[in-house]
């Protein structure tokens, strides 16, 4: 999972990023709201942790921006020292998925982040099979069938196809896809990703008569759409 954290307190940023990276998440940290908004134009995140009080723009202003400019909107947790019940209610009504009042213990923060991610559309299904129209993914054996005919994919191609189908209509940045499939972006050429995308598009026959098309998002990444 990819998490963006914004807070003007360096100590808090370090605490949160270390905590969540220990839980297996990839974290990007930002000292200002505008730095985060700039990155949101280039990268994909599953969850945002927002401080309320910051000098350039408030967490509530960031929340409003993502609600109106990102579709689908990532999950959002407010992490703030503001404890007034009216503030909690305002943030939740504005679209935040949870509200954590500072200071809070690491075990509670970790548990609440995991709970929000579990509730999100990105959680993994419990069963072996998952269907998307005429496509069926066998998660145990890494096989995809199209109209009941098995398609031979490599392990990376299967993982890439599964991430794309699980994030239908969501633009995914190249970096997000590389982290999700290869678990790293270090020393990995974007040509490797583009080659795998091309193979997945061809092998799975991702075209309108099968109900899906795989679109290139210019200067960003890829988006799978249902027709």
N, C-alpha and C positions, 0 to 999 in steps of 0.2 A: 504494500500500500504506500502511496506517495502522499505526504503530508506537508502542507505549507504552514509555517508558524510566524506570526508577526507580533513583535513586542519591542518597545523601545528600551527595555531592561535587558542588558546583555546577560546578566546572571540567570534570569528567567528563561531566556532563549536557550542557553547552554543546558540548563536543567531539563527542559522539556525535550530538546532534541536528543540528549543522551538517554533519557528514559524511554522514548518511543523507538529509538534505533535499537535499544536493547530488546524491544519487543518484535523486532524484525521489520520495522517500517523504514522507509527512506524519507528523510526530512530535509527541507530547504528552509532556512531561517532568514527573516527580513527585519530590519530595524525601523522601517517606515511602511505605512500603508501604500504609498505610491510605488515603492519598489516592488511590493507584492503585485499590484495591479499590472505593472509592466511585465512581470514574469507570467501572469495569468494570460497575457496575450500571446505567449510563446510556448507555454508548457501546460500539462494536464495534472490535476491534483484530485485525489479521492476525498480529502478532508482538509479543512482550514481551521486553525486555532487562532482566534483573534482577540487581542487585547482591546479594551474599550477606549481607554484614555491614551492617546498618542498625539504628538505635536502637530503632525501634518494633516491627518484625517483620523476620525474615530473608527473604532471597530464596527459601529453601527452603520457608518457611511460605507465601509467596505462591504458589509453584509448587503446593504441596499444595492450596491454596484453589481455584485455577483448575481443577485437575484434577477436583475434586469438585463445582464449582458451575457451570462453563461447558461447554456441549455444543453444538457441538464446541469443544474447547479450542484457543485460539490457539497458534501456534508459540511456543516459549520458548527463549531463549539466556541462559545465565548469563554475566555479565560481572563478574569478581571477581578480587581479588588472591590468593585462596586457590588454591594450586597443588599441594596434596597430592593424590596419585593417588587416595587413598580418597575425597576430596571430589569429584573429577571423576566417579568411578564412582557415588557416591551420587546426584549430581544427574542423571546420565544415566539411572540406574535409576528415579529418581523421575518421569521423564517429560520432562526437558529435551531439546531437539533438538540443542543444541550447547553448548560450554563454552569461553569465551574467558578466558584469564588476563591480567590487567593487569600491566604496561603492554603494549599491543600496537599495532602500526602501523595507520594508517588504511587502508592498502591491504588488509591481511589482514582487518580487521574488516568492511570493505565487501564483500570477496569471500565471507566466511563468512555474512554476512547474506543476500546474494543466493543463496548455495547453499541455505540453509534455505528461503527463499521459493520457489525453484525446485522443491524437493522437496515443497512443500506442495500441498494440494488446490486452491489458488488459481491455480496457474500456467496460463497460456493454452495451449490446444491448438495443435499445429503446423498442422493442416489447416484448410481453408476451412469445412467443415461440422462442426457438432456437434449430436448428437441427444439429446433428452430425451423418451423415450416417443414420443408422436405429434407432438411438436414438433421441427422441424429449423431450426437457426440457420445462415444463410448469412452468415458474418462478412465476406466480401468486399463483398457488395452490401447488407448490412444488412436482409435479408429473413428473415422467419419464416414457415414453412409449417406448417399444421395439417391433418392428414389429406391431405397433398399439395396443399392449397390455400394460395396465398400470402396473407399478411395485410399490409396496408399500415400501416407504423409510421413515425413520425418518427425522426430519428437519436437523439434523447434517449430516446424510448420504447423503441427497440431496445436502447440501452445499458443502460437500467434493467432491462428484461426479462432481458437476458443476465447482469447482475450477480446478479439474484435466482435464476435457474436455476443459475448456477455456485456458489451458496452455499445449496443446497437444505437445508432444515431448520435453517438458521442464522439466529437473530434478528439483523437488521441495523438499527442505529440510523438515525434520519433524517439525522444529520450524516454518517455513513459513506456513505450512499447519495448524498447531495448532493455529497460530495467525489469519489466514484467516477464519477458521471455528469456533473456540471457542473464538476468540478475546483475548486470553491470553495464556501464557505458564506456568504461576505460578500455582503450586500445581496440574498440569495436567500431568499424567503419559503418557509416549510414548506408553505404552501398550493400553491406551484408543484409541490413533490414529491408532495403528496397528490393533486393533479389528474392528474399523470402516472401515478401508481399506479392511480388509478381507470380511466384510459383503457387501461392495459395489462391490467388485470383484465378489462375488458369486451371489448376487441379480441381478446385471446387466448382468450377463453372459459375462464378459469381456474376450472373447477368439477370436481366429483368424477367426472363421466362422461368427462372428458378426462384424468383421473389426477392433477390438481394443484389446490390451492386456495391463494389468497394471503390470509394472515391478518394482521390488524392486531394488533400487540403494544402494549398500552395504555401510554401515556406513554413509549414507547421507539421503535418503528418498525414494521417489517414482517418477515414470515417466509413464504417459499414452502414448501409441504409437498406431498409426494407422497401420494396417497390409497391 
